[in-house]
């Protein structure tokens, strides 16, 4: 699959998550179709025509040809997004003159090479309506922004209530809320990596010839990887287990999801009856594993289990949309998992020989989260005497952790760059 198609599919998934299932009608075949290859329509001018108090504003867009458009809202902060198919910008964006106006700013981005996205930054929640008219010179699009009149009065009542609150109990409550909000904002600003040291507790994993336990080695590597990740200002690492205790495979997935993980990395040390076998390998979820997990999620949603998928509740009320959203999510996740795994495999080749030069696929349970890119790393063969000796040393554990980190970091930086167009 080429990069353009993957980006288009990821955007549709993000749109579905933003709107929830109420926006299911927007997931039409037209949105999934290939864009027109005709000459782009040009946006020639933008005018802010009138203002009714601070609650309503109208913008006029002039085009030299017909234009296909779609409009939707984003929140926290409040934004209206106008997508213009096969359109180029041939004018300057205007700047609102009043800081108290509904419209606070306008910005744009190019999507899919020749589509134009215009974002209206708002002072408060608002609805948008559009009307397209044919003119002697082309087409005119009127965009009307209408703010929620009740929002301001509601905010005023809330502010007055806060001002009248003078007891120590109210002050303490507000301070707790503020502290929680800061912590949540800090968490959202980080790219969270869930690191899963395999086995633990009553499950020792593989055992080397000299008695080295896989569960101990992978925990040390995981801790070194966590330390390396947490040195980055925009990244944060969490562990599915922090000591020698047993955690079920499903529980490991649930811990990652509960922490809002962006990636899931499971670390292991392979074993084989053939003690001469050596090398590192990396696995992602196979298509068979994805299909079985999709069936499990859909079955749970039909039994009224509220399965959360990227912030959207998957229920059995709309089976077609549930399946579409799940298919989109799984496909995008597997694509991202492959890109991540290829980065890590390349880095590991500089530390250890590779058992296989390509990323492998398997139905490991810990890789089955439909919306979190996941991979399983077999660092080395603990059953091989030479690799067992190396796995026990802090020097080699650090080298493996650094290699995995560099692969993750390269993926994260590329991911941030690609996501900028959706801001």
Steps between C-alpha positions, in 0.01 A plus 500: 500500500641840403550784748219716357234230544619424851480869598150527350381198694652626827328837452160332444555300819585817695191672361283206610650515850442876520136487393410171667240275348259791448724598212477161335318643201816687408686176446358471151659340193568851369742563789681177427524563126812622326526875462452667165806543282360807320653845524462632857239767569663822623390685813536864386389705801365484855295778661357542848175677409305570818493454873199481727632567849749232591268210424475482121737557208486436127784437255488513120728277291537565126606212269571481129316167469268255671621372838409199711511566873435342839474665841538357850578616855789422735508575871746587779584748355193590293558490123301477178674314216418568133642244254512602133561223249755554222548867587803732513536822701571808289441771762608595850305386803333786686561581866207581733529858627328461836625281782144473634357365175372146453767437236845509659717390209519320166766255385539250219679182397542297180367145520550207261718725282217706346215533753473814714405499869401828668468509879302771683619547859205608716453677831221260596285217367326584172309345210590553134280509190601540134329617181652478151390741224599523135627843392607657171865435589471162666350391832442668837492305826341661806610359835295613800634444851236522774609478862304329774316786675446293811871424536589856602223530759588159636864605530395822677289308750788261566742790546261677740458182698875464535540860611230454768671186632706610798522192719822307547329186372431664161857622473639154569264345243605748231866440576450125465320549167777725374765250603315215326454706183872580492586134539258399225631771267855385567403139421331603175810691393715186522540218251440201728682171445378192688792261557405142576772283661388148412407231757556564875412342834392138464577520126882514464498482120802337334792377711861513382752218537661684794163558668439853369128579509335683213265688736798658682697598190207663317400702809850648516494585128152652540615720789795626297269573206258684731783715636617584147150597383430713809808708423306645203285801585212394275494127583401292800543128568286274721557133592232230501687343793765664718610196699504122508128424497257341258280710270259334258537574129164680474579702813819628336293635209247654740774679696636655182154618392420640846813716484415629151802331340600602147723193455531155658838325508528145638856383580608135508806275473441205270581133558539200271601135547775570244745684729711614205218725377570874546360838397233764565153517345197730509132405467175686431143370498407264216185540292359186658558646847337827395194317364452299819531813715255691281247219543554511877447877520187492286357213703561694822335813357192295398477373859479865621862511608618859453824444313696824469685544172718810480253697714187374318264248662445202271151361559277253322246770404656558158681183395602631158659815638659312789664258257612782270657694784669188635633402154637851443661505842658156469634564149657834597641347820662208318650740242646710782618190686690389190671840464597495868627140486710566190670792676579289808619201296742723311641637827535149650707392198776726632502320837436134416469289189141465381326164508285628212557811294130585473232573757301185585126466568340293776180480707653599835221611737691807625512639143124493444396851608311634192603864546851487657796422269673204663804280452677215679882499510694177544828660610718186480500123564542437871535131407825578316797498748672801338185711484404395854834636629450826317138540614614489863733800460385857559704612197305278259166576665571871452592448132175313436295766682669779303435324168129458580483862618653639181247305290213632712633856492537496120141375468372766743667789317363382164156453656501857639593640161220312323241600762576873467267524199202398715556774763 
